[in-house]
Amino acid sequence: MASKTFGVLIHGAGWVSAQHAAAFRQNPATRVVAVSSRSLASARRRVAEAGLQDVACFDDLDAALRHPGVDIVSICTPQHLHCANVLAAARAGKHLVI
């Protein structure tokens, strides 16, 4: 069992992001620290609907990747956006869930 809690950024605020948020909430080794989406309103809506607290919201992936608590990026965007999102997260040195 990991002794560290890993901070998670969920990128994308559609249906699948709700499933990822629920899974991370069940994992004692992870905590969702940020949600990003094309619109700030969508990110905030996902945070509220998932019952998350103390979570930063972003409408810019690069800004979200600079959040100091992010260790893992969970890519929840449409498939045609995955490549660019994954490359950005990898360049930022983050672990990935795709």
C-alpha positions as protocol buffer text, in pm:
chain_id: "A"
residue {
  index: 1
  type: MET
  ca { x: 0 y: 0 z: 0 }
}
residue {
  index: 2
  type: ALA
  ca { x: 132 y: 343 z: -91 }
}
residue {
  index: 3
  type: SER
  ca { x: 217 y: 573 z: 197 }
}
residue {
  index: 4
  type: LYS
  ca { x: 174 y: 882 z: -19 }
}
residue {
  index: 5
  type: THR
  ca { x: -156 y: 1020 z: -136 }
}
residue {
  index: 6
  type: PHE
  ca { x: -133 y: 1102 z: -506 }
}
residue {
  index: 7
  type: GLY
  ca { x: -303 y: 1417 z: -631 }
}
residue {
  index: 8
  type: VAL
  ca { x: -522 y: 1372 z: -937 }
}
residue {
  index: 9
  type: LEU
  ca { x: -617 y: 1616 z: -1210 }
}
residue {
  index: 10
  type: ILE
  ca { x: -925 y: 1508 z: -1402 }
}
residue {
  index: 11
  type: HIS
  ca { x: -908 y: 1665 z: -1747 }
}
residue {
  index: 12
  type: GLY
  ca { x: -1247 y: 1670 z: -1917 }
}
residue {
  index: 13
  type: ALA
  ca { x: -1586 y: 1710 z: -1753 }
}
residue {
  index: 14
  type: GLY
  ca { x: -1814 y: 1479 z: -1950 }
}
residue {
  index: 15
  type: TRP
  ca { x: -1982 y: 1154 z: -1845 }
}
residue {
  index: 16
  type: VAL
  ca { x: -1665 y: 948 z: -1815 }
}
residue {
  index: 17
  type: SER
  ca { x: -1506 y: 1201 z: -1577 }
}
residue {
  index: 18
  type: ALA
  ca { x: -1780 y: 1123 z: -1324 }
}
residue {
  index: 19
  type: GLN
  ca { x: -1677 y: 758 z: -1335 }
}
residue {
  index: 20
  type: HIS
  ca { x: -1309 y: 848 z: -1289 }
}
residue {
  index: 21
  type: ALA
  ca { x: -1391 y: 1082 z: -999 }
}
residue {
  index: 22
  type: ALA
  ca { x: -1589 y: 806 z: -826 }
}
residue {
  index: 23
  type: ALA
  ca { x: -1303 y: 558 z: -871 }
}
residue {
  index: 24
  type: PHE
  ca { x: -1043 y: 798 z: -735 }
}
residue {
  index: 25
  type: ARG
  ca { x: -1266 y: 880 z: -436 }
}
residue {
  index: 26
  type: GLN
  ca { x: -1273 y: 507 z: -352 }
}
residue {
  index: 27
  type: ASN
  ca { x: -894 y: 476 z: -367 }
}
residue {
  index: 28
  type: PRO
  ca { x: -731 y: 577 z: -37 }
}
residue {
  index: 29
  type: ALA
  ca { x: -402 y: 645 z: -220 }
}
residue {
  index: 30
  type: THR
  ca { x: -553 y: 918 z: -441 }
}
residue {
  index: 31
  type: ARG
  ca { x: -728 y: 1251 z: -398 }
}
residue {
  index: 32
  type: VAL
  ca { x: -878 y: 1463 z: -676 }
}
residue {
  index: 33
  type: VAL
  ca { x: -712 y: 1804 z: -640 }
}
residue {
  index: 34
  type: ALA
  ca { x: -811 y: 1963 z: -971 }
}
residue {
  index: 35
  type: VAL
  ca { x: -1057 y: 1940 z: -1260 }
}
residue {
  index: 36
  type: SER
  ca { x: -1007 y: 2106 z: -1597 }
}
residue {
  index: 37
  type: SER
  ca { x: -1234 y: 2140 z: -1896 }
}
residue {
  index: 38
  type: ARG
  ca { x: -1288 y: 2361 z: -2200 }
}
residue {
  index: 39
  type: SER
  ca { x: -1508 y: 2580 z: -1982 }
}
residue {
  index: 40
  type: LEU
  ca { x: -1469 y: 2674 z: -1619 }
}
residue {
  index: 41
  type: ALA
  ca { x: -1843 y: 2625 z: -1570 }
}
residue {
  index: 42
  type: SER
  ca { x: -1815 y: 2261 z: -1683 }
}
residue {
  index: 43
  type: ALA
  ca { x: -1523 y: 2196 z: -1448 }
}
residue {
  index: 44
  type: ARG
  ca { x: -1713 y: 2350 z: -1156 }
}
residue {
  index: 45
  type: ARG
  ca { x: -2025 y: 2151 z: -1242 }
}
residue {
  index: 46
  type: ARG
  ca { x: -1826 y: 1824 z: -1243 }
}
residue {
  index: 47
  type: VAL
  ca { x: -1676 y: 1909 z: -903 }
}
residue {
  index: 48
  type: ALA
  ca { x: -2020 y: 1981 z: -756 }
}
residue {
  index: 49
  type: GLU
  ca { x: -2189 y: 1677 z: -913 }
}
residue {
  index: 50
  type: ALA
  ca { x: -1909 y: 1447 z: -795 }
}
residue {
  index: 51
  type: GLY
  ca { x: -1929 y: 1584 z: -440 }
}
residue {
  index: 52
  type: LEU
  ca { x: -1564 y: 1687 z: -443 }
}
residue {
  index: 53
  type: GLN
  ca { x: -1432 y: 1950 z: -204 }
}
residue {
  index: 54
  type: ASP
  ca { x: -1129 y: 2178 z: -203 }
}
residue {
  index: 55
  type: VAL
  ca { x: -1069 y: 2115 z: -574 }
}
residue {
  index: 56
  type: ALA
  ca { x: -915 y: 2372 z: -809 }
}
residue {
  index: 57
  type: CYS
  ca { x: -1097 y: 2429 z: -1139 }
}
residue {
  index: 58
  type: PHE
  ca { x: -932 y: 2528 z: -1465 }
}
residue {
  index: 59
  type: ASP
  ca { x: -1030 y: 2600 z: -1824 }
}
residue {
  index: 60
  type: ASP
  ca { x: -671 y: 2562 z: -1942 }
}
residue {
  index: 61
  type: LEU
  ca { x: -484 y: 2230 z: -1933 }
}
residue {
  index: 62
  type: ASP
  ca { x: -139 y: 2387 z: -1916 }
}
residue {
  index: 63
  type: ALA
  ca { x: -239 y: 2595 z: -1614 }
}
residue {
  index: 64
  type: ALA
  ca { x: -392 y: 2287 z: -1449 }
}
residue {
  index: 65
  type: LEU
  ca { x: -73 y: 2089 z: -1507 }
}
residue {
  index: 66
  type: ARG
  ca { x: 117 y: 2353 z: -1309 }
}
residue {
  index: 67
  type: HIS
  ca { x: -100 y: 2291 z: -999 }
}
residue {
  index: 68
  type: PRO
  ca { x: 155 y: 2186 z: -735 }
}
residue {
  index: 69
  type: GLY
  ca { x: -55 y: 1898 z: -602 }
}
residue {
  index: 70
  type: VAL
  ca { x: -101 y: 1713 z: -932 }
}
residue {
  index: 71
  type: ASP
  ca { x: 82 y: 1380 z: -965 }
}
residue {
  index: 72
  type: ILE
  ca { x: -161 y: 1195 z: -1193 }
}
residue {
  index: 73
  type: VAL
  ca { x: -362 y: 1323 z: -1490 }
}
residue {
  index: 74
  type: SER
  ca { x: -679 y: 1135 z: -1576 }
}
residue {
  index: 75
  type: ILE
  ca { x: -762 y: 1205 z: -1941 }
}
residue {
  index: 76
  type: CYS
  ca { x: -1141 y: 1216 z: -1983 }
}
residue {
  index: 77
  type: THR
  ca { x: -1166 y: 1411 z: -2306 }
}
residue {
  index: 78
  type: PRO
  ca { x: -1301 y: 1286 z: -2640 }
}
residue {
  index: 79
  type: GLN
  ca { x: -1065 y: 1037 z: -2806 }
}
residue {
  index: 80
  type: HIS
  ca { x: -957 y: 1271 z: -3084 }
}
residue {
  index: 81
  type: LEU
  ca { x: -806 y: 1501 z: -2816 }
}
residue {
  index: 82
  type: HIS
  ca { x: -621 y: 1231 z: -2624 }
}
residue {
  index: 83
  type: CYS
  ca { x: -290 y: 1257 z: -2807 }
}
residue {
  index: 84
  type: ALA
  ca { x: -239 y: 1629 z: -2745 }
}
residue {
  index: 85
  type: ASN
  ca { x: -359 y: 1596 z: -2384 }
}
residue {
  index: 86
  type: VAL
  ca { x: -132 y: 1298 z: -2313 }
}
residue {
  index: 87
  type: LEU
  ca { x: 171 y: 1467 z: -2465 }
}
residue {
  index: 88
  type: ALA
  ca { x: 115 y: 1781 z: -2257 }
}
residue {
  index: 89
  type: ALA
  ca { x: 81 y: 1578 z: -1936 }
}
residue {
  index: 90
  type: ALA
  ca { x: 386 y: 1368 z: -2020 }
}
residue {
  index: 91
  type: ARG
  ca { x: 594 y: 1678 z: -2089 }
}
residue {
  index: 92
  type: ALA
  ca { x: 485 y: 1805 z: -1745 }
}
residue {
  index: 93
  type: GLY
  ca { x: 617 y: 1483 z: -1591 }
}
residue {
  index: 94
  type: LYS
  ca { x: 281 y: 1349 z: -1475 }
}
residue {
  index: 95
  type: HIS
  ca { x: 157 y: 993 z: -1445 }
}
residue {
  index: 96
  type: LEU
  ca { x: -135 y: 918 z: -1677 }
}
residue {
  index: 97
  type: VAL
  ca { x: -468 y: 740 z: -1675 }
}
residue {
  index: 98
  type: ILE
  ca { x: -620 y: 732 z: -2021 }
}
